[in-house]
Amino acid sequence: MAAALFYTVAVATVAVALLACPAKATELAVLRNGFSIRHEHRLVMGTTTRLFLGADDSSFTDVPTAEITGYEKDLTSPPVTLDSHLTVQAPPGAPKLGSVPVKSVPAKSPIGVNEVVNSASATFHLDPDLVNSVIHAESGFNSRAISPKGARGLMQLMPGTAGQLGVYDAFDPQANVDGGSRYLRELLERYNFDLVKALAAYNAGPERVDQYQGVPPFRETRAYVARIVHEYNTKKIAQEKEARRKQPAAKAGSKSPSHTAHAAKPPAAVIASESSH
């Protein structure tokens, strides 16, 4: 399990000029490292290109425009389904690219990932935004993803870990997210709800976190933790701003200590990343 190097789902609206027209058919975006990403249509937004993975605009991934060397018609595979949010094809012998799977198996029928995440989050008392951020970093929401090390499914469970968690079909979204959420909850409890350590343990294993008494000095693990914490914090800050925006304006001259206190209070769910160690 590792952090994806360059794609991220946008959390806030960005005012940019849309410089490209949607592609008319399923295409492959060919990247400099030899990988390709299948998509339905795309929009170039300055230095970033947004690749839409389904027929609608609900599923997409952002890629630095400079990393794309060209586009090819996809004549070999059917369009991406909602259950297979990100399918990456790698040429023989290509190097590993973060947590982007270099192998894929046929996807099952599309299912509601949001419902799966909400159900598991409620069961294990986790924030759905956190679980979604972990899934994004682990598999890019591809429930059929297989990592080079053999981790499988949305939350990239290794076969041994899946067995210990009672997950017998790691490609079943409900079972996978239930198992991954349970494991994440166990790690949070183990490290006294220190999210940074829990995420590091999810990526590198609790033995490594215990050995180094914190985030191990591995570039992969540090990038993984930083990415999830940043994405999660961004979501919480955006939600807090939206909640404040929707609050009715206080009447002129009225005293509202409670409103003032709320406005000055920072987002309670925001978690700061570890500083240097």
N, C-alpha and C positions, 0 to 999 in steps of 0.2 A: 504494500500500500504506500502510495506516495502522492505528493502534491502535483497537480497538473501545472504545466509551466506557464501557459499563457492565455487560457480561455477563461472567461468569467461572465456570469450572468449579470446584466446591469440591474441596479436596484433603484436608481433614480432616473428621471427623465433628463437627457442631455440635449441641449440645443445645438444641433449640428446640421450642416448642409448634407443632404442625401445626394450623393454624386453618381449613384449607379442605378440602373433599372433592374427589376426583378428578373431572375433567369426564368426562361419559359419551361424548363423541364429539369428533372433531377440531374444534378451535376456533382462533380468531385472537385473540391478545392485542393490543388496540389501545393504542399508546403515545401519549404527549402530543405527540411530534414528527410524528405522522401515520403512522409505520411500524406494521406489525403482524407478529407472530411466530406462525407456525402451530405448534400443539402438540397432543399427545394427551391429557394431563391435567396437573394442576398442584397445587402445595402452597404455601400462604402461610405463610412463616416470619418472622413479625414484619415488619420493614421490607423483607424480601426475598421475592420470589415465585419459586419454582422451576418452570420450564416444562419438562416432559418431552417430548422431541421424537419419541420412538418409543413403541411399544406397551409396551416394558419400561422399566425405570428406569436403563438404562445410559447414555443420552444425554440431557443436559439443559443448560439455560442459566439462570443466575440474573439476575433483573432487579429493580431497586428497585421495591417495591410502589407507591410514589407516582408512578412513571412510567407506570403502567398505568391507562388511563381507563375500560376496560371490556373485555368479551369478546363475540365474535360467532361464530355457527356458521359453519364453513367448508363451504360447499355447492358450491364450484367446483373443488376440487383433491383428489386422492387423498392418503391419509396419507403422512407423511414416511417415507422409507426410511432405513436405516442409512447409506447413502452420501450422503444429503442431510441432514446433521445440523442445518443451520440454514438455513431459507428465510425471507427477510425480504421482505415486499411493501411497496412504497413508492407513495404516491399521485403522480399527475402533478405535476411541479414541486417535489417535496419535497426538502429540503436533504440533503446527504450526511451520513451518520451513521458517522463513523470508518471502519473497514474493513468494516462490515457491507455486503454487496453489495446494490445496489438493483436488480439485474437478475439473473435466473436462467434457465437453460435446463433442459430435461427431464433428470432424472438417469438414469444407467445402472443396471444391476443392482448391488445392494449388494455391497461387497467388504470384506475385512478390512483396515481402515486400520492397525491395529496391526502386522500382518504387513508391510505396505508400509513403515512407519516403521522397524521393526526391521531390515529388509533394507537400506534405504538408509543407516541409521545405522551398520551394521556395515561397509558398503562404504566409507564416507567417514570412518570413525572418529569418529563423533559420539555424544553421549549421546542416546538416544531421548527422554528427558524434555525435552531442549532442543528437539529437532525438533518434538515435540508442542506445546510452548509457542509456538513460532513459528507453527505451523499454526493453533493456537487464535486467536492474535492476527490472523493474516492472513485467514482465511476462516471461522472458526468450524467447521472440519471439513466444510465444504460443498465437495465436489470439483467442483461445477458453478458455483461462484461466479464472477462477473465484476464487477470494480470499475468505478467511473465512469471511471477512466483506461484501462481495457482489460486490467488484469492478470487472469490466469485461474487457476482451479484451487485446490487445497489450499494451495499455498505462493505463490499469486498471482504467477505469472511474467508479465512483460510479453512480448508477442510477439517483440520483438527479442532479449531476454535468453533466452527459450525457444529461439529459433533458434540462438543461439550455443552453447547447452548441448546441442543436439541433441534437444530435446524438440519433436516435431512434433504431438503431441496433448496440449495442456496440460490437457485434461479427463480424461486417463488418470491415475488416482491414482499408479500405479507410476512412470510416466514423469515426472510432475510432481514427486513427492517426491524421486525420484532427482536430477532437475535442480536443484531447490531446495536439496537437501542438499549437492550438489557445489558450488553457488555459495556457500553459507554456509561450507563448508570453505575455499574459496579466499579468502574475505574474512577468515576467522580467520587464515590463514597470512599474508595481506597485512599484517594489523595485529598480528602477533606474538602471536596468540591473545588479544588484548584483546577480550573478548566484547562490551563496551559499544560499542566502535567498529565491530565487525563487524555488530552489529545495526543501528546507525545507518546504516551503508553499505547494508545490505539494504533499509532503508526509503527513505532519501533519495538513495542513490547514493554510490559511493566518492569521486566528484569533490567532493561537498559536504563529506564528512568530511575530505578532504585540505585543502580550502579553509579550513575553520575549525579544523583540527588537533584534531578531536574531534567530539563530537556537535553538529550544526548547531543554531542557536538557533531551531528550528522547534517550536512546541508539539506538532504532530502527531508528529514524530520523537521528541521527548523522552518523550512519553506512551507511545509504542510501545515504546521501549527500557525504560522503567521498568516497564511492565506485564509484559514477558517476563521480565526479571530477577527481579522480585518473585515471579512464578508459579513460575519455575524454582527459586529459592531455597527457596520454601515446600515444594516437592516434596522437595528434598534434605534439608531439616531434618526433615520428617515421616518420611522413610525412615530417617534416622539415629536418630531417637527410637524407631522401631519395631524397628530392629536391636538397639538397646541393651535394649529391653524384653524381647526374646526371648532374650537372653544368659542362660545359667544363672547363678544367684546364686553368688558365691564362697563356699566353705566357711568357716564361722566360724573365725577364727584363722589361716587360710591366707594366705600371702603370694603375691601375684600381681601383680608389677610391670607385666607386659605388659597385664593387664586394666585396671590403674589408668591406664596411659598412654593406652590406647584411650579410656577414658571421658572423659579430659580433652581429648582431641584434637577440635577442631571439625570439622564436616563438610567434607571436602576439596573437594567439588564446589561448595560454596556460593560464589557470585560476588557481590561487593558492587557496588552501583550507583555510578555516577560521582557525585561530590559536587555541585559547583555549576556546572561549565562545560558 
